[in-house]
Amino acid sequence: MDQVVAEAGCVEKRRRVLSARFTVYFVLALCLFPQADYLEVLRLVKVGEPILRPWAGVNKSSLTRARQRLG
């Protein structure tokens, strides 16, 4: 996944809670759960990956901005 993000030129310049790598997985999960809203998909992805950092301050607009950064 890191190679794909790098080839797309979307590597983050600083460490973020919603990294480019996570955002790709999040977008894929949105495709798998089209009826769920952003925060429900976020919860589902978080359950599947327990080592992810805490989600303090993550909301729908944060997820939208992360998707825009990714392109």
Rosetta silent file (secondary structure, phi, psi, omega in degrees, C-alpha in Angstrom):
SEQUENCE: MDQVVAEAGCVEKRRRVLSARFTVYFVLALCLFPQADYLEVLRLVKVGEPILRPWAGVNKSSLTRARQRLG
SCORE:     score description
SCORE:     0.000 S_00000001
   1 L     0.000  -39.549 -179.581    0.000    0.000    0.000 S_00000001
   2 H   -61.866  -37.189  179.502    2.835    2.383    0.817 S_00000001
   3 H   -66.106  -41.355  179.546    4.307    1.895   -2.667 S_00000001
   4 H   -64.577  -43.793  178.222    0.978    2.692   -4.331 S_00000001
   5 H   -62.491  -42.058  179.353    0.554    5.834   -2.227 S_00000001
   6 H   -65.087  -43.065  179.297    4.117    6.902   -3.080 S_00000001
   7 H   -63.837  -30.880  178.312    3.616    6.285   -6.810 S_00000001
   8 L   -79.554   -8.361  179.732    0.466    8.418   -6.696 S_00000001
   9 L    74.677   29.798 -175.565    2.494   11.219   -5.091 S_00000001
  10 L  -115.081   22.538  179.908    0.296   11.340   -1.996 S_00000001
  11 L   -68.698  133.993 -177.447    2.815   10.575    0.754 S_00000001
  12 L   -71.687  147.136 -179.552    2.110   12.769    3.760 S_00000001
  13 L   -87.008  -16.686  175.796    4.644   15.428    4.693 S_00000001
  14 L  -142.274  161.046 -177.772    3.870   15.073    8.400 S_00000001
  15 L   -75.207  127.357 -178.577    2.495   12.333   10.628 S_00000001
  16 L  -124.663  157.981  174.892   -1.290   12.465   10.846 S_00000001
  17 L   -64.329  -42.195  178.386   -3.916   10.437   12.671 S_00000001
  18 L  -100.616   84.227 -178.032   -5.534    9.764    9.297 S_00000001
  19 L   -70.047  165.466  177.325   -2.524    8.725    7.245 S_00000001
  20 H   -60.403  -41.540  179.644   -2.615    8.253    3.486 S_00000001
  21 H   -60.670  -47.634  178.486   -2.343    4.502    3.991 S_00000001
  22 H   -62.518  -40.266 -177.326   -5.312    4.436    6.368 S_00000001
  23 H   -62.075  -37.794  176.312   -7.312    6.690    4.058 S_00000001
  24 H   -61.703  -46.713  178.191   -6.915    4.221    1.184 S_00000001
  25 H   -62.563  -38.456  179.191   -8.225    1.430    3.413 S_00000001
  26 H   -62.829  -45.030  179.381  -11.042    3.694    4.588 S_00000001
  27 H   -63.539  -40.087  176.119  -12.108    4.464    0.987 S_00000001
  28 H   -62.112  -40.092  177.963  -12.062    0.757    0.158 S_00000001
  29 H   -66.134  -35.660  175.851  -14.255    0.113    3.212 S_00000001
  30 H   -59.095  -37.778  178.506  -16.656    2.838    2.039 S_00000001
  31 H   -68.647  -34.235 -179.928  -17.059    0.834   -1.170 S_00000001
  32 H   -75.550  -27.488 -177.743  -17.735   -2.360    0.786 S_00000001
  33 L  -124.833   68.102 -173.504  -20.322   -0.693    3.045 S_00000001
  34 L   -65.857  -22.311 -179.216  -22.133    1.814    0.780 S_00000001
  35 L   -85.261  -13.907 -177.323  -25.137    2.147    3.103 S_00000001
  36 L   -85.879  149.286  176.339  -23.034    3.041    6.174 S_00000001
  37 L   -82.391  172.165 -175.384  -22.075    6.606    7.048 S_00000001
  38 H   -54.254  -47.425 -174.565  -18.462    7.762    7.445 S_00000001
  39 H   -69.549  -31.630  175.888  -18.288    7.318   11.211 S_00000001
  40 H   -68.718  -41.934  177.026  -19.757    3.804   11.082 S_00000001
  41 H   -63.687  -40.429  176.655  -17.210    2.787    8.433 S_00000001
  42 H   -58.170  -44.374  179.113  -14.484    4.346   10.603 S_00000001
  43 H   -62.340  -42.241 -179.630  -15.682    2.225   13.545 S_00000001
  44 H   -64.640  -41.100  178.612  -15.666   -0.923   11.394 S_00000001
  45 H   -67.279  -40.286 -179.767  -12.126   -0.261   10.156 S_00000001
  46 H   -62.715  -40.709  178.898  -10.957    0.501   13.700 S_00000001
  47 H   -61.664  -36.533 -178.537  -12.375   -2.809   14.981 S_00000001
  48 H   -77.215  -13.788 -177.061  -10.405   -4.636   12.293 S_00000001
  49 L  -137.120   82.730 -173.498   -7.121   -2.910   13.168 S_00000001
  50 L   -67.943  -14.532 -177.606   -6.678   -2.611   16.958 S_00000001
  51 L   -86.135   -1.621  178.887   -3.157   -1.127   16.787 S_00000001
  52 L   -64.945  150.927 -179.121   -4.366    2.124   15.192 S_00000001
  53 L   -67.017  163.025  179.168   -3.904    5.280   17.229 S_00000001
  54 L   -59.207  154.342 -174.628   -6.793    6.830   19.200 S_00000001
  55 L  -101.389   27.026  179.862   -9.415    8.710   17.208 S_00000001
  56 L   -57.973  126.960  176.909   -9.687   11.883   19.315 S_00000001
  57 L    84.164    2.407  179.213  -10.897   14.710   17.107 S_00000001
  58 L   -87.839  124.075  177.614  -11.761   12.543   14.105 S_00000001
  59 L  -139.548 -174.097 -175.676  -15.113   13.459   12.618 S_00000001
  60 H   -59.648  -41.153 -179.080  -16.799   13.466    9.216 S_00000001
  61 H   -67.844  -32.912  176.143  -15.016   16.624    8.050 S_00000001
  62 H   -63.399  -42.081  179.410  -11.635   15.147    9.075 S_00000001
  63 H   -67.176  -38.574  177.820  -12.356   12.094    6.963 S_00000001
  64 H   -63.820  -45.030  179.062  -13.446   14.261    4.022 S_00000001
  65 H   -63.519  -38.236  178.176  -10.228   16.328    4.203 S_00000001
  66 H   -62.853  -41.090  177.430   -8.140   13.130    4.371 S_00000001
  67 H   -65.086  -38.617  178.871   -9.822   11.856    1.207 S_00000001
  68 H   -66.279  -39.125  177.956   -9.178   15.191   -0.535 S_00000001
  69 H   -61.686  -36.997 -177.918   -5.489   15.099    0.435 S_00000001
  70 H   -70.860  -33.446  176.693   -5.244   11.627   -1.076 S_00000001
  71 L    94.623    0.000    0.000   -6.788   12.769   -4.337 S_00000001
